[in-house]
Amino acid sequence: MAAIAVTLVLWSSAFVAIRHLGHDVTPGALSLGRLLVASLALTVPLLRSRRSRMTRNEVLLLLLCGITWFGIYNIALNDSERRIDAATAAMLVQVGPIVVALLAALFLGERLTGWLLAGIAVAFGGVVVIGSAMRGEGGSNVSGVVLALLAAITYAVGVVSQKVLLRRLSGLEVVCYACWIGVVVCLPWSGDLVDVVRHGDAADLGWIGYLGLFPTAIAFSLWAFALRHADAGKQAITTFLVPLITAVMAWVLLDEVPPALAFAGGALCIVGVLVTRRKPRAMPPPVRG
């Protein structure tokens, strides 16, 4: 649980950082810079560790994870936050855990228990409340919503493919290789990144470095470690807490005070996550007479 808690805090901070960078850095350049920093940071420990020989199916799954979750997800999320506010984007991305639970049931054989479905409904209701409370004037447009939903779907595909890879590969291997695949996906925006490095201010470069090291290299590695020991569906549901944490961080760091309704939505998210952690009651053994 500690690994998940740290991951959620770092991922929440990413929404704040992306919003802060806003219109100063293009979505592609921000994605490439973030992934390049993470890839370099992860390569150092990977070179010192024992690496596995991957099968053809594992290579294909790794490509799927890297292209969707690390490549398309980052570009889509960054672009969506140029069109809709961060809280609405965070709300829409939380469609992802629902898709994860469904995909995990279809392809990984994980159970869709009554508690899991009830927790999904409660937590997503809380996310909707937060998004409604935080939406500013002219808060969203169609393209921004579509991009955020695309990010949610690619996140879900990435989590499920990563879960399969973690059956034999280490979390460090999966995250590092997927990051480099994401870098390749974002290479068309290398010219934009060069412009940022040459002409951007030090604060922007610092934020890009932060995004690469903490919400990407560290958080994704911790997530992979936790995912190796948990059901993909149940673990993904914990990310319903991200909009609440994001709202608090935006309050502290960006001086954006969330309305009271946002805290009510956050309470629903917490209740929903707690519900999903409940285990079905064991059936009593039959009485033999």
N, C-alpha and C positions, 0 to 999 in steps of 0.2 A: 504493500500500500504506500510505503514511503516513496518508492520510485514513481508510482503513478501520481502522487501528490506533487512532487517536484516537477514532473512533466507537465501537469495541468497549469501550474503557475507560470512556467516558462512559455508554454504555448499561448497562454492568455496575454503575456507580455508582448508576444509577437504581433497581436492585433493592434496594440498601442503603438508599437514601433512602426508598423506599416502605415498606420494612420498618420503618425508624425511625419514620416517621409513624404506621404501623400503625393502631391503633384511635382515634387522636386526630382524624383527618380522614376523612370519609366518602369512598368511592371516587369518587362523582360530583363532589364539591367539589374533591378533589385533581386529578381530570382537568381540570375546568374551569379551575382556577387555573393549572395547569401550561400548558395550551394557550393561555390568555389572555396569559400572560407571553410565551410564544414568539411568538404572533401579533403582538403589539405590537412586539417586538424585530425581527421580520422585515419588518414593514411599512415601517419607516423606510428601509432600503436599497432595498426594492422600489420605493418612490415615486420614488427617485432614479435608477432604472435604466429601461432600455427594456423595455416590456412587449409581449407578443405578443397578437395577436387570435386567440382560440381558436375552433376549429370546434365543431359540436354534439357530435360524438363525443368530443372532448377534454374538453368540459364534463362529459359523462356519466362519463367515466373519472375525472375529478378528483373528482366527487361520490362515486364508488365508493371511491377511495383515501381521501378525507377521512372518510367515514362509517365505513369498516371499520378502517383502520390508525390513524387519529388519534382517532376517536370511540369505537367499540366496543372496540377493543383496549385503550385506556387504562382504561376503566371495568372491563372484565373482568379485566385484570391486577391492578388495585388491589384489586378485591373478592376475587380468588383469594388474594392475599397476606394477607388477613384470616382465611383459613380453612386455608391450608397454609403451610409455611415457605418462605422465599425461595428456597432451593436447589432444593426440589422444583418450585416454580413456574418457575424458570429452566430446569430440565430439561425440563419439559413444553412450554414455549414453543419449545424447540428441535425440536419436531415441524414447526414452521413452515418451516425451510429445505428439508426433504424435500418439503413441499407446493409450495414455490416451484419446486424443480427439476422436479417433475412438471407444474405449470401452465405453466412456461416452455417445456417440451418440447411441450405440447399447443397452446399459443396463440402462442408466440413463435418456434417452430421451432428452439429450442436443442437441441443434441445431448445425449442421455443416454449419455455414454461409459462404458466399463467402469471407468476410473479414478474418474469422478465417483460412480458407484454404489458402488464399493468404499470410497471416502472417506466417503460418507454412512453406510455401515454401520459403519465403524470409529469415526467421530466420534460417532454416536448411541450406540454402545456405551459410549464414554467418558462421555457425558452421563448415561446410566443408572447407571453406576458412581458418579458424583458424587452424583446424587440419592439413591441408596441409602445412600451413606456419610454424607450430611448430614442425612438425615431424623431428626428427633427423635422422642420418644415421642408417640404419637398424631399423627404427622406430617401425615397428609392425610385428607381426607374426600371423598366423591363430588362434592359441589357445587364444592369448590375445584378438584378435578381437571378437572371439566367446564369451569369458567370459564377455567382456564389453557389448555386445549385450544382453547376458543373464541378466546382471544387469539392462539394460534398460527395458526389458520386465517385470521383477519382480517388478521394481519400478512402472511401469504403472498399473499392477494388484493391487499393494498395494494402490496407490492413489485412484483408483475407489472404491475398497472395503472400504477404510477409509471414503470416501465421504458418502457412505450409512450409515455407523456406526454413523457419526456425526449428522445425522438427529435427534437422540435421546440421544446419549451419549456425554459426555463432551470430549473436546480435550485431557485433562489430562488423563482421563480414557483410551481412545483409545491408546495414545502413550505409557503410562506406561505399560499396559497389553501387547501391541505388543512388547515392548522392552524385557519383561520377556520371551515371547515366542521365540524371537530371541536368548536370552541367552540359552534356552533349545536346540535350533537347533545347537548352537555352542559348546555345552558341550563336544563333542568328542575331541576338541582341548584344553581342560582344562589343560592337562599335559604340552602343549607348553606354555600356559600362566604362569603356575607355574615356568617354567624355566626362562621366561622373568623377572618375579618378583624377582627371586632369583639371577639371574646372569646378567640381563640387567642393563644398566646405568640409572641414574636418569633422563636424558634427554628423553630417550625413554618412561619411565613411565609417565613423564610429558606430552608428546605428546598424549599418550593413554588417560590420564585423560582429556586433553583438548578436544579430539575428543568425549569423552563421555558426557562431560558437555555442550559444546557449539554447535558443529554441530549436536549433537543428542538430548540431553534433551531439550535444549532451542530452537534450530531451528525447530525441529519436532513439538514441542508444538505451536510455532508461526505459522507454516505452517497449522496445524490443525485448529487453530483459524481462519485464513484467509480462509481456504477451506470451513469452515462452512457457510461462507457468499458469496461464489462465485461459479461459474461453474468450475467443475474439469478440463475441457478442456482448458478454458481460463487461469486459474491459472497456469496449468502445462506449458503452453507456455512461461511464464516468466522465466523459468529455462534455456531458450536458452541464457540468459545473463551470465550463470555460466562460460562457457569457457573464455569469455572476462575478467571477474573478476579474474579467476584463473591465466590467463596469466599475469595480472598486479601484482598479489600477488607473483607469482613465480619470477617476475622481482625484486620486492622489497626484498623479504625474502630469495630467493635462488640465487640471483644475476644472474638470467637467463633473458637476454634481449630478448623480443619477436621481431620477424621481423616486418617490417612495414605492411606486408600483413595481419598480425594478427589483427592490428587495423582496417583495412578495413573490415575484417570479423566481428569484433565486432560492427562496425557501422551498418552492415547489420542486425545483431542480434537485435540491438536496434530498427531499423526501423520495423523489423518483429513483435516485441512485441508491438510496438505502433499501428501497423495495426490491430493486433488481438483485441486491446482494443476499436476499433471503433465500434459504434453501428449502426445497419442497419437504414437507413433513414425511418422515419415513413411515412406511406402512408397517403396522404391527404384524409379527409372525402369526400364521394361522394357529388356532387352538386345536390341538389333536386330542381326541377323546379316546 
